[in-house]
Amino acid sequence: MQGLTGLLAKLKKNHPDDLEEKIAAGTARHKAIHDKYYAPATALFHEGDRNNARYLRDLGRDEVMRGWSDKPLTIPSRVHAGEEATCPLCRDLGWLDRKGDLIPCTGCDPYDVHAARLQYSGIPKARLQQTLAAFKPNTHPKCRLALADAEAFVDGLAPPWLILCGPPGSGKTHLARGIALALIAQGWQARYWSTVHLTTLMHSTQGPLATTTLDEIVQSNAAAELLVLDDWGVEIMSPWVVMQYEELLNKRWDALAPTVVTTNLPAPQIDLISHRIHSRMRDEEVSVWADLIGVPDYRRRRAR
């Protein structure tokens, strides 16, 4: 019994509180404050009583900010990779860290939980249309098989890892994002990374101006319900970077955590970069390998 208690304590320590629970708690708190202060203030404003309207808004703002240290979420976002954030408070995540609790960002829409999941996922807004339903496999049999593998993954009818291997333009990224979008719609917490951006973020933790630590990056991505690594191995990887990916993917392999990896590299080249990662990707009890090698570049077909 002591062993079980110790294991549960260790799991609680190593894994942060569920993001969705924090979002729900933050939303409920924010709505209560809205009903108490902001709704009456809006009514008074329309009635012409601007002084009392301003007074109520100030009370509501004080309630929201009480106990809040103006600290963005420690959860890494795509903004770390150098992309410009439209909201300087939350870095486009939609939520702020209030002593470990999430509160809705006052500069963003605090009530759309699905939108918050999408922002947290890291999928570019311009690519939210890349759903599985929008994927067009045309007549190529490998594309049809890969789409079937993706749909089985979403339905929970496949092993927890899906490796999409093929050249540029074969549809790997579309399928990976489509899986993430489908599971986000079901309420999952998903993280999508271009590995170029994630690698850049890993390197940034080693500088004096780092806003997050390497351990936070590895742990937060290891704990994600779904992790998508897009274009793994496309950039030159130093032994240090390979070691970080080995740690991250080994944690997810041990936990049987749903993971999607896209790569341009055939299996022998992956093995040369990291035998450990290659071995896990080829573990037939955990992984499905969707082979898109030989599929023509759809961008070139579309340009004709």
C-alpha positions as CSV (number, residue, x, y, z in Angstrom):
1,M,0.0,0.0,0.0
2,Q,2.9,2.4,0.8
3,G,4.4,1.6,-2.6
4,L,1.1,2.6,-4.3
5,T,0.8,5.8,-2.2
6,G,4.4,6.7,-3.1
7,L,3.8,6.1,-6.8
8,L,0.7,8.3,-6.8
9,A,2.6,11.0,-5.0
10,K,5.4,10.8,-7.5
11,L,2.9,11.1,-10.4
12,K,1.3,14.1,-8.9
13,K,4.6,15.7,-8.4
14,N,5.9,15.1,-11.9
15,H,2.7,16.0,-13.8
16,P,1.1,19.5,-13.5
17,D,-2.5,20.0,-12.8
18,D,-4.7,19.3,-15.7
19,L,-4.9,22.3,-18.1
20,E,-8.6,21.8,-18.7
21,E,-9.4,21.9,-14.9
22,K,-7.5,25.1,-14.6
23,I,-9.2,26.6,-17.6
24,A,-12.6,25.6,-16.1
25,A,-11.8,27.1,-12.7
26,G,-10.4,30.3,-14.3
27,T,-13.5,30.7,-16.5
28,A,-15.9,30.2,-13.6
29,R,-14.1,32.8,-11.5
30,H,-13.9,35.3,-14.4
31,K,-17.6,34.9,-15.2
32,A,-18.6,35.4,-11.6
33,I,-16.6,38.6,-11.5
34,H,-18.1,39.7,-14.8
35,D,-21.7,39.1,-13.5
36,K,-20.9,41.0,-10.2
37,Y,-19.1,44.0,-11.7
38,Y,-18.9,44.3,-15.4
39,A,-22.5,43.6,-16.4
40,P,-23.9,46.2,-14.0
41,A,-21.2,48.6,-15.0
42,T,-22.2,48.2,-18.7
43,A,-25.9,48.8,-17.8
44,L,-24.9,52.0,-15.8
45,F,-22.8,53.2,-18.7
46,H,-25.7,52.9,-21.2
47,E,-27.9,54.7,-18.7
48,G,-25.4,57.6,-18.7
49,D,-24.1,57.1,-15.2
50,R,-20.4,56.9,-16.2
51,N,-18.9,57.6,-12.9
52,N,-20.5,54.6,-11.1
53,A,-19.8,52.5,-14.2
54,R,-16.1,53.4,-14.1
55,Y,-16.1,52.7,-10.3
56,L,-17.6,49.2,-10.8
57,R,-15.2,48.4,-13.6
58,D,-12.3,49.4,-11.4
59,L,-13.6,47.1,-8.6
60,G,-13.8,44.3,-11.1
61,R,-10.3,44.9,-12.4
62,D,-9.0,44.9,-8.9
63,E,-10.7,41.6,-8.2
64,V,-9.3,40.0,-11.3
65,M,-5.8,41.2,-10.6
66,R,-5.7,40.5,-6.9
67,G,-2.9,38.2,-6.1
68,W,-1.8,38.0,-9.7
69,S,1.8,38.4,-10.6
70,D,2.1,39.6,-14.1
71,K,3.8,36.5,-15.3
72,P,3.0,34.8,-18.6
73,L,2.4,31.1,-18.6
74,T,5.5,28.9,-18.2
75,I,4.0,26.6,-20.8
76,P,6.1,27.2,-24.0
77,S,4.3,28.7,-26.9
78,R,5.2,29.3,-30.5
79,V,6.0,32.9,-29.6
80,H,9.2,31.6,-28.0
81,A,10.4,30.7,-31.4
82,G,10.4,34.3,-32.5
83,E,6.9,34.8,-33.9
84,E,5.2,38.0,-32.9
85,A,2.5,37.9,-30.3
86,T,-0.6,39.9,-30.8
87,C,-1.2,40.0,-27.0
88,P,1.8,41.0,-24.9
89,L,0.2,39.8,-21.7
90,C,-0.4,36.1,-22.5
91,R,1.8,35.7,-25.6
92,D,-1.4,34.6,-27.5
93,L,-2.1,31.7,-25.2
94,G,-5.3,33.3,-23.8
95,W,-4.5,32.6,-20.2
96,L,-2.4,34.1,-17.4
97,D,-0.6,32.4,-14.5
98,R,-2.0,33.6,-11.2
99,K,0.3,31.9,-8.6
100,G,-0.1,28.6,-10.3
101,D,-3.8,29.0,-11.3
102,L,-4.9,30.0,-14.8
103,I,-7.1,33.1,-15.2
104,P,-8.4,34.3,-18.6
105,C,-6.3,37.0,-20.2
106,T,-8.2,40.3,-20.0
107,G,-6.9,41.1,-23.5
108,C,-8.3,38.0,-25.2
109,D,-11.7,36.3,-25.3
110,P,-11.9,34.5,-21.9
111,Y,-15.0,32.4,-22.6
112,D,-14.2,30.3,-25.6
113,V,-12.4,27.3,-24.2
114,H,-12.1,25.6,-27.6
115,A,-10.4,28.7,-28.9
116,A,-8.1,28.6,-25.8
117,R,-7.2,25.0,-26.7
118,L,-6.4,26.0,-30.3
119,Q,-4.2,28.9,-29.1
120,Y,-2.4,26.6,-26.7
121,S,-1.9,23.9,-29.4
122,G,0.5,26.1,-31.4
123,I,-1.2,25.3,-34.8
124,P,-0.9,28.5,-36.9
125,K,-4.3,30.2,-37.2
126,A,-3.9,30.3,-40.9
127,R,-3.8,26.5,-41.0
128,L,-6.8,25.7,-38.9
129,Q,-8.6,24.6,-42.0
130,Q,-6.3,21.6,-42.4
131,T,-8.7,19.1,-41.0
132,L,-8.9,15.4,-41.9
133,A,-12.1,16.1,-43.7
134,A,-10.3,18.6,-45.9
135,F,-7.5,16.2,-46.8
136,K,-7.7,15.1,-50.4
137,P,-5.8,11.8,-51.0
138,N,-6.7,11.9,-54.7
139,T,-6.0,8.5,-56.2
140,H,-2.7,7.7,-54.6
141,P,-3.1,4.5,-52.5
142,K,-0.5,5.5,-49.9
143,C,-2.4,8.7,-49.2
144,R,-5.6,6.8,-48.7
145,L,-3.9,4.4,-46.3
146,A,-2.3,7.3,-44.4
147,L,-5.7,9.0,-44.1
148,A,-7.1,5.7,-42.8
149,D,-4.3,5.4,-40.3
150,A,-4.9,9.0,-39.1
151,E,-8.7,8.4,-38.7
152,A,-8.0,5.2,-36.7
153,F,-5.6,7.1,-34.5
154,V,-8.3,9.7,-33.7
155,D,-10.9,7.0,-33.1
156,G,-8.6,5.3,-30.6
157,L,-8.4,2.2,-32.8
158,A,-4.7,2.2,-33.3
159,P,-1.5,2.2,-31.3
160,P,-0.6,5.5,-29.5
161,W,2.2,6.5,-31.9
162,L,1.8,7.4,-35.5
163,I,4.8,8.1,-37.7
164,L,4.2,9.8,-41.0
165,C,7.2,9.4,-43.3
166,G,7.4,10.9,-46.7
167,P,8.9,13.7,-48.9
168,P,7.8,17.4,-48.9
169,G,4.3,17.9,-50.3
170,S,3.1,14.3,-49.5
171,G,0.5,15.6,-47.0
172,K,2.2,14.6,-43.7
173,T,1.8,18.0,-42.0
174,H,-1.9,18.3,-43.1
175,L,-2.6,14.9,-41.6
176,A,-0.8,15.6,-38.4
177,R,-2.6,18.9,-37.9
178,G,-5.9,17.3,-38.8
179,I,-5.4,14.7,-36.1
180,A,-4.6,17.4,-33.6
181,L,-7.6,19.5,-34.6
182,A,-9.9,16.5,-34.4
183,L,-8.8,15.6,-30.9
184,I,-8.9,19.3,-29.7
185,A,-12.5,19.3,-30.8
186,Q,-13.0,16.3,-28.5
187,G,-11.5,18.3,-25.6
188,W,-7.9,17.1,-25.7
189,Q,-4.9,19.2,-24.8
190,A,-2.7,19.0,-27.8
191,R,0.7,20.5,-28.6
192,Y,1.9,21.0,-32.2
193,W,5.5,21.8,-32.9
194,S,7.6,22.3,-35.9
195,T,10.8,20.7,-34.6
196,V,12.8,23.6,-36.1
197,H,10.9,25.9,-33.7
198,L,11.1,23.5,-30.8
199,T,14.8,23.0,-31.3
200,T,15.2,26.8,-31.3
201,L,13.3,27.1,-28.1
202,M,15.5,24.4,-26.5
203,H,18.6,26.4,-27.5
204,S,17.1,29.6,-26.1
205,T,16.9,28.1,-22.6
206,Q,20.7,28.1,-22.4
207,G,21.0,31.9,-22.8
208,P,21.1,34.5,-20.0
209,L,17.7,36.0,-21.1
210,A,15.8,32.7,-21.1
211,T,12.2,33.0,-20.0
212,T,11.8,29.2,-19.4
213,T,14.0,26.3,-18.6
214,L,14.8,23.2,-20.6
215,D,13.2,21.0,-17.9
216,E,9.9,23.0,-18.2
217,I,9.9,22.5,-22.0
218,V,10.6,18.7,-21.8
219,Q,8.1,18.2,-18.9
220,S,5.3,20.2,-20.4
221,N,5.5,18.4,-23.7
222,A,6.0,15.1,-22.1
223,A,2.8,15.6,-20.2
224,A,0.7,16.8,-23.2
225,E,-2.3,14.6,-24.0
226,L,-1.2,14.7,-27.6
227,L,2.2,15.8,-28.9
228,V,2.8,16.4,-32.6
229,L,6.4,16.8,-33.8
230,D,6.4,18.0,-37.4
231,D,9.4,17.6,-39.7
232,W,11.6,15.7,-37.2
233,G,15.2,15.5,-38.4
234,V,14.9,18.1,-41.1
235,E,17.5,20.4,-39.5
236,I,21.0,19.4,-38.5
237,M,20.9,18.0,-35.0
238,S,23.7,18.3,-32.5
239,P,24.3,15.5,-30.0
240,W,22.9,17.8,-27.3
241,V,19.6,18.3,-29.2
242,V,19.3,14.6,-30.0
243,M,19.7,13.9,-26.3
244,Q,16.8,16.2,-25.5
245,Y,14.5,14.6,-28.0
246,E,15.5,11.2,-26.7
247,E,14.5,12.2,-23.2
248,L,11.2,13.7,-24.4
249,L,10.2,10.8,-26.6
250,N,11.3,8.2,-24.1
251,K,9.0,9.7,-21.5
252,R,6.1,9.5,-23.9
253,W,7.0,6.0,-25.1
254,D,7.1,4.8,-21.4
255,A,3.7,6.4,-20.8
256,L,2.2,5.2,-24.1
257,A,1.3,8.8,-24.6
258,P,-0.4,9.6,-28.0
259,T,2.3,11.1,-30.2
260,V,2.4,11.9,-33.9
261,V,5.8,12.5,-35.7
262,T,6.3,13.5,-39.3
263,T,9.6,13.1,-41.0
264,N,11.2,13.3,-44.4
265,L,13.8,10.8,-43.4
266,P,13.6,7.1,-44.3
267,A,14.1,4.6,-41.4
268,P,17.9,4.1,-41.9
269,Q,18.7,7.8,-41.7
270,I,16.6,8.1,-38.5
271,D,18.6,5.2,-37.1
272,L,21.8,7.1,-37.8
273,I,20.6,10.2,-35.9
274,S,19.4,8.2,-32.9
275,H,19.1,4.5,-32.6
276,R,16.9,4.9,-29.5
277,I,14.4,7.1,-31.2
278,H,14.3,4.9,-34.3
279,S,13.8,1.8,-32.2
280,R,10.7,3.4,-30.5
281,M,9.3,4.6,-33.8
282,R,9.6,1.0,-35.2
283,D,8.1,-0.7,-32.1
284,E,5.0,-2.3,-33.7
285,E,3.3,-2.7,-30.4
286,V,3.3,1.1,-29.9
287,S,3.8,2.7,-33.3
288,V,2.1,2.7,-36.7
289,W,4.5,3.7,-39.6
290,A,2.6,5.4,-42.4
291,D,4.8,5.3,-45.5
292,L,4.2,8.2,-47.9
293,I,7.5,7.8,-49.7
294,G,6.9,8.1,-53.5
295,V,3.9,10.3,-53.2
296,P,4.2,13.3,-55.6
297,D,4.4,16.9,-54.3
298,Y,0.8,18.1,-54.2
299,R,2.0,21.7,-54.4
300,R,3.6,21.1,-57.8
301,R,0.4,19.4,-59.0
302,R,-1.6,22.4,-57.8
303,A,0.8,24.8,-59.6
304,R,0.3,23.2,-63.0
